[in-house]
C-alpha cells in the first residue's frame, strides 16, 4: 500500500503504511522469524518517503512549483 500512496504523492499516508509494516515485522520478530531483509527494505522506503516529504515542503516554501504527470 505504501507504494500506491507514493505513486499518488500521498506521502503522509505512505509513512503511515510503513509504520504499520514495521509493527507487523516486530510481531514476526517476536515469533523468532528472520526479518532482516524486510526490515532493511522497509527502512529504506521510509527514509526515502521522509526525504521526499521534506523536499516537497521545502520546495513549496521556496515558491517552486511542480507539475506531476
Secondary structure, 3 states (H helix, E strand, C coil): CHHHHHHCCCHHHHHHHHHHHHHHHHHHHHCCCCCHHHHHHHHHHHHHHHHHHHHHHHHHHCCCCCCCC
